[in-house]
Amino acid sequence: MYYNLNHNNIIMTDTMTINNTGIRFIKVDMQNIQALKAIGIQTFNEAFAHLNTPENMADYVTTAFADEKLAGEVNNPYSEFYMAQVDGNIVGYVKINHGPAQTDVKDDNALEVERIYVLKAFHGKKVGQLLFDKALDIAVQMKKTYIWLGVWEHNAKALAFYKKNGFEVFGSHDFQLGDDLQTDLLMKRYLD
């Protein structure tokens, strides 16, 4: 069963969406959780290894991408993961939360984008934008009032991306990366 999801010409089935750029979105379940783990570790390392110690990176990756933790997240009915696939290769992913799965803001009118990561080789090729648009479409379908996220205060590229997409800072929270206490800016965007 196919149907038009939004203005970006995205077509949705039960497990994947296909858009006019050739990028497929695959909804993550227990069958493809190892692909999620692999892309999660690779993209996190690409994004932050050069800015943090190897020990802090290893500590975070070991905890955040542990099989049991990922299984709990994938099986949580208030969380969803979608992987972006190009030419059969997973190149990025997005994780969204609503209701009690949200990490900071516990607002039934909100949807959290907890993670958007794309392989460095695919930066600038609209994969991140399409993953964000996927989250935005889901928020609209769920009739949420706003969408929010946390982003490291030193991640200038991500901050610029979110500002370009209409987000504004509304607070901050601590983020523990190994023994380094970092600050994430909380950003939100109201939906039309």
C-alpha atoms as a printed R data frame, in Angstrom:
    type eleno elety resid chain resno      x      y      z
1   ATOM     1    CA   MET     A     1  0.000  0.000  0.000
2   ATOM     2    CA   TYR     A     2  1.495  3.350 -1.083
3   ATOM     3    CA   TYR     A     3  0.366  6.872 -0.394
4   ATOM     4    CA   ASN     A     4  1.725 10.356 -0.817
5   ATOM     5    CA   LEU     A     5  3.110 11.521  2.517
6   ATOM     6    CA   ASN     A     6  3.908 15.194  1.877
7   ATOM     7    CA   HIS     A     7  5.041 17.926 -0.461
8   ATOM     8    CA   ASN     A     8  8.486 16.292 -0.846
9   ATOM     9    CA   ASN     A     9  7.018 13.472 -2.949
10  ATOM    10    CA   ILE     A    10  7.736 10.854 -0.314
11  ATOM    11    CA   ILE     A    11  5.888  7.580 -0.739
12  ATOM    12    CA   MET     A    12  5.418  5.396  2.340
13  ATOM    13    CA   THR     A    13  4.943  1.670  2.874
14  ATOM    14    CA   ASP     A    14  4.879 -0.180  6.180
15  ATOM    15    CA   THR     A    15  8.672 -0.431  6.384
16  ATOM    16    CA   MET     A    16 10.201  2.108  4.046
17  ATOM    17    CA   THR     A    17  9.711  5.318  2.157
18  ATOM    18    CA   ILE     A    18 11.118  6.199 -1.216
19  ATOM    19    CA   ASN     A    19 11.562  9.781 -2.368
20  ATOM    20    CA   ASN     A    20 12.441 11.361 -5.669
21  ATOM    21    CA   THR     A    21 16.148 11.550 -4.736
22  ATOM    22    CA   GLY     A    22 16.637  7.772 -4.697
23  ATOM    23    CA   ILE     A    23 17.032  7.717 -0.918
24  ATOM    24    CA   ARG     A    24 15.052  5.025  0.877
25  ATOM    25    CA   PHE     A    25 13.931  5.274  4.490
26  ATOM    26    CA   ILE     A    26 13.795  1.977  6.330
27  ATOM    27    CA   LYS     A    27 11.953  1.758  9.636
28  ATOM    28    CA   VAL     A    28 14.208 -0.006 12.115
29  ATOM    29    CA   ASP     A    29 12.997 -3.149 13.851
30  ATOM    30    CA   MET     A    30 14.744 -6.087 15.502
31  ATOM    31    CA   GLN     A    31 15.528 -7.567 12.062
32  ATOM    32    CA   ASN     A    32 17.819 -4.679 11.089
33  ATOM    33    CA   ILE     A    33 19.030 -3.475 14.492
34  ATOM    34    CA   GLN     A    34 22.651 -4.464 13.765
35  ATOM    35    CA   ALA     A    35 22.659 -2.137 10.741
36  ATOM    36    CA   LEU     A    36 21.426  0.638 13.055
37  ATOM    37    CA   LYS     A    37 24.199 -0.140 15.530
38  ATOM    38    CA   ALA     A    38 26.851 -0.030 12.786
39  ATOM    39    CA   ILE     A    39 25.668  3.283 11.293
40  ATOM    40    CA   GLY     A    40 25.211  4.758 14.761
41  ATOM    41    CA   ILE     A    41 28.758  3.985 15.838
42  ATOM    42    CA   GLN     A    42 30.304  5.053 12.538
43  ATOM    43    CA   THR     A    43 28.470  8.366 12.270
44  ATOM    44    CA   PHE     A    44 29.028  9.278 15.930
45  ATOM    45    CA   ASN     A    45 32.745  8.617 15.555
46  ATOM    46    CA   GLU     A    46 32.915 10.602 12.313
47  ATOM    47    CA   ALA     A    47 31.136 13.539 13.945
48  ATOM    48    CA   PHE     A    48 32.937 13.737 17.273
49  ATOM    49    CA   ALA     A    49 36.121 11.625 17.510
50  ATOM    50    CA   HIS     A    50 38.340 14.522 16.449
51  ATOM    51    CA   LEU     A    51 36.912 16.693 19.251
52  ATOM    52    CA   ASN     A    52 37.006 14.210 22.140
53  ATOM    53    CA   THR     A    53 39.438 11.743 23.703
54  ATOM    54    CA   PRO     A    54 39.471  8.147 22.432
55  ATOM    55    CA   GLU     A    55 38.606  6.970 25.960
56  ATOM    56    CA   ASN     A    56 35.518  9.190 26.210
57  ATOM    57    CA   MET     A    57 34.377  8.180 22.732
58  ATOM    58    CA   ALA     A    58 34.808  4.472 23.503
59  ATOM    59    CA   ASP     A    59 32.936  4.831 26.790
60  ATOM    60    CA   TYR     A    60 29.985  6.564 25.137
61  ATOM    61    CA   VAL     A    61 29.775  4.259 22.107
62  ATOM    62    CA   THR     A    62 29.990  1.121 24.260
63  ATOM    63    CA   THR     A    63 27.089  2.305 26.404
64  ATOM    64    CA   ALA     A    64 24.882  4.094 23.863
65  ATOM    65    CA   PHE     A    65 25.071  1.357 21.227
66  ATOM    66    CA   ALA     A    66 24.995 -1.701 23.487
67  ATOM    67    CA   ASP     A    67 22.726 -4.398 22.032
68  ATOM    68    CA   GLU     A    68 20.396 -4.444 25.053
69  ATOM    69    CA   LYS     A    69 20.046 -0.644 25.113
70  ATOM    70    CA   LEU     A    70 19.326 -0.426 21.379
71  ATOM    71    CA   ALA     A    71 16.800 -3.277 21.601
72  ATOM    72    CA   GLY     A    72 14.973 -1.417 24.373
73  ATOM    73    CA   GLU     A    73 14.883  1.756 22.276
74  ATOM    74    CA   VAL     A    74 13.746 -0.016 19.104
75  ATOM    75    CA   ASN     A    75 11.015 -1.880 21.006
76  ATOM    76    CA   ASN     A    76  9.773  1.258 22.780
77  ATOM    77    CA   PRO     A    77  6.355  2.115 21.266
78  ATOM    78    CA   TYR     A    78  7.079  5.835 21.819
79  ATOM    79    CA   SER     A    79 10.331  5.835 19.811
80  ATOM    80    CA   GLU     A    80 11.042  5.266 16.113
81  ATOM    81    CA   PHE     A    81 14.235  4.936 14.116
82  ATOM    82    CA   TYR     A    82 14.512  5.361 10.341
83  ATOM    83    CA   MET     A    83 17.661  4.609  8.370
84  ATOM    84    CA   ALA     A    84 18.487  6.317  5.072
85  ATOM    85    CA   GLN     A    85 19.669  3.980  2.324
86  ATOM    86    CA   VAL     A    86 21.367  4.958 -0.944
87  ATOM    87    CA   ASP     A    87 22.233  2.322 -3.545
88  ATOM    88    CA   GLY     A    88 21.763 -0.426 -0.967
89  ATOM    89    CA   ASN     A    89 24.031  1.226  1.619
90  ATOM    90    CA   ILE     A    90 22.876  2.691  4.936
91  ATOM    91    CA   VAL     A    91 24.147  6.295  5.024
92  ATOM    92    CA   GLY     A    92 22.359  7.846  8.012
93  ATOM    93    CA   TYR     A    93 19.529  7.615 10.484
94  ATOM    94    CA   VAL     A    94 17.094  9.552 12.635
95  ATOM    95    CA   LYS     A    95 15.590  8.692 16.023
96  ATOM    96    CA   ILE     A    96 12.385 10.343 17.209
97  ATOM    97    CA   ASN     A    97 10.623 10.163 20.573
98  ATOM    98    CA   HIS     A    98  7.219 11.249 21.791
99  ATOM    99    CA   GLY     A    99  5.266 10.900 24.998
100 ATOM   100    CA   PRO     A   100  7.235  9.318 27.857
101 ATOM   101    CA   ALA     A   101 10.224  8.403 25.634
102 ATOM   102    CA   GLN     A   102 11.282 12.059 25.364
103 ATOM   103    CA   THR     A   103 14.556 12.681 27.172
104 ATOM   104    CA   ASP     A   104 14.040 16.163 28.653
105 ATOM   105    CA   VAL     A   105 10.797 17.810 27.630
106 ATOM   106    CA   LYS     A   106  7.908 15.573 28.705
107 ATOM   107    CA   ASP     A   107  5.154 17.222 26.687
108 ATOM   108    CA   ASP     A   108  2.489 15.206 24.875
109 ATOM   109    CA   ASN     A   109  2.245 18.071 22.363
110 ATOM   110    CA   ALA     A   110  5.910 17.665 21.391
111 ATOM   111    CA   LEU     A   111  8.074 15.319 19.333
112 ATOM   112    CA   GLU     A   112 11.784 15.002 20.083
113 ATOM   113    CA   VAL     A   113 14.399 14.432 17.402
114 ATOM   114    CA   GLU     A   114 16.940 12.670 19.597
115 ATOM   115    CA   ARG     A   115 19.443 11.866 16.856
116 ATOM   116    CA   ILE     A   116 20.107 12.676 13.207
117 ATOM   117    CA   TYR     A   117 23.411 11.414 11.878
118 ATOM   118    CA   VAL     A   118 24.688 11.036  8.315
119 ATOM   119    CA   LEU     A   119 27.954  9.601  7.024
120 ATOM   120    CA   LYS     A   120 30.466 12.345  6.318
121 ATOM   121    CA   ALA     A   121 30.670 11.262  2.644
122 ATOM   122    CA   PHE     A   122 26.968 12.145  2.313
123 ATOM   123    CA   HIS     A   123 27.067 15.567  3.977
124 ATOM   124    CA   GLY     A   124 25.701 18.221  1.647
125 ATOM   125    CA   LYS     A   125 23.664 15.692 -0.356
126 ATOM   126    CA   LYS     A   126 20.310 16.427  1.343
127 ATOM   127    CA   VAL     A   127 20.249 13.161  3.349
128 ATOM   128    CA   GLY     A   128 20.159 15.010  6.680
129 ATOM   129    CA   GLN     A   129 17.465 17.351  5.381
130 ATOM   130    CA   LEU     A   130 15.342 14.436  4.209
131 ATOM   131    CA   LEU     A   131 15.760 12.652  7.554
132 ATOM   132    CA   PHE     A   132 14.692 15.849  9.304
133 ATOM   133    CA   ASP     A   133 11.738 16.205  6.925
134 ATOM   134    CA   LYS     A   134 10.742 12.629  7.800
135 ATOM   135    CA   ALA     A   135 10.654 13.537 11.500
136 ATOM   136    CA   LEU     A   136  8.751 16.723 10.727
137 ATOM   137    CA   ASP     A   137  6.163 14.820  8.673
138 ATOM   138    CA   ILE     A   138  5.619 12.377 11.537
139 ATOM   139    CA   ALA     A   139  5.189 15.259 13.999
140 ATOM   140    CA   VAL     A   140  2.567 16.827 11.715
141 ATOM   141    CA   GLN     A   141  0.767 13.483 11.288
142 ATOM   142    CA   MET     A   142  0.729 13.083 15.073
143 ATOM   143    CA   LYS     A   143 -0.661 16.620 15.370
144 ATOM   144    CA   LYS     A   144  2.193 17.802 17.588
145 ATOM   145    CA   THR     A   145  2.509 21.499 18.411
146 ATOM   146    CA   TYR     A   146  6.288 21.606 18.195
147 ATOM   147    CA   ILE     A   147  9.409 19.577 17.565
148 ATOM   148    CA   TRP     A   148 12.501 19.863 19.756
149 ATOM   149    CA   LEU     A   149 16.051 18.512 20.090
150 ATOM   150    CA   GLY     A   150 19.353 18.875 21.886
151 ATOM   151    CA   VAL     A   151 22.580 19.729 20.058
152 ATOM   152    CA   TRP     A   152 26.131 20.101 21.393
153 ATOM   153    CA   GLU     A   153 26.981 23.769 21.843
154 ATOM   154    CA   HIS     A   154 30.232 23.256 19.869
155 ATOM   155    CA   ASN     A   155 28.598 21.541 16.878
156 ATOM   156    CA   ALA     A   156 28.479 24.637 14.663
157 ATOM   157    CA   LYS     A   157 27.405 22.748 11.539
158 ATOM   158    CA   ALA     A   158 24.399 21.160 13.269
159 ATOM   159    CA   LEU     A   159 23.450 24.438 14.966
160 ATOM   160    CA   ALA     A   160 23.438 26.187 11.575
161 ATOM   161    CA   PHE     A   161 21.345 23.355 10.066
162 ATOM   162    CA   TYR     A   162 18.717 23.574 12.808
163 ATOM   163    CA   LYS     A   163 18.581 27.379 12.711
164 ATOM   164    CA   LYS     A   164 18.100 27.175  8.936
165 ATOM   165    CA   ASN     A   165 15.182 24.833  9.634
166 ATOM   166    CA   GLY     A   166 13.473 27.293 11.972
167 ATOM   167    CA   PHE     A   167 14.700 26.134 15.395
168 ATOM   168    CA   GLU     A   168 15.414 28.517 18.259
169 ATOM   169    CA   VAL     A   169 17.319 27.863 21.503
170 ATOM   170    CA   PHE     A   170 15.097 27.579 24.584
171 ATOM   171    CA   GLY     A   171 17.435 26.072 27.165
172 ATOM   172    CA   SER     A   172 20.300 23.662 27.764
173 ATOM   173    CA   HIS     A   173 21.139 20.405 29.486
174 ATOM   174    CA   ASP     A   174 24.220 18.464 30.503
175 ATOM   175    CA   PHE     A   175 25.532 15.663 28.305
176 ATOM   176    CA   GLN     A   176 28.029 13.225 29.779
177 ATOM   177    CA   LEU     A   177 30.595 11.898 27.300
178 ATOM   178    CA   GLY     A   178 32.853  9.626 29.313
179 ATOM   179    CA   ASP     A   179 34.406 11.832 31.981
180 ATOM   180    CA   ASP     A   180 33.666 15.054 30.049
181 ATOM   181    CA   LEU     A   181 30.558 16.964 31.098
182 ATOM   182    CA   GLN     A   182 29.371 18.829 27.977
183 ATOM   183    CA   THR     A   183 26.484 21.207 27.300
184 ATOM   184    CA   ASP     A   184 23.756 20.599 24.753
185 ATOM   185    CA   LEU     A   185 21.553 23.478 23.655
186 ATOM   186    CA   LEU     A   186 17.846 22.658 23.590
187 ATOM   187    CA   MET     A   187 16.131 23.952 20.460
188 ATOM   188    CA   LYS     A   188 12.527 23.943 19.344
189 ATOM   189    CA   ARG     A   189 10.452 24.716 16.293
190 ATOM   190    CA   TYR     A   190  6.732 25.301 16.393
191 ATOM   191    CA   LEU     A   191  4.721 23.583 13.686
192 ATOM   192    CA   ASP     A   192  2.293 25.447 11.451
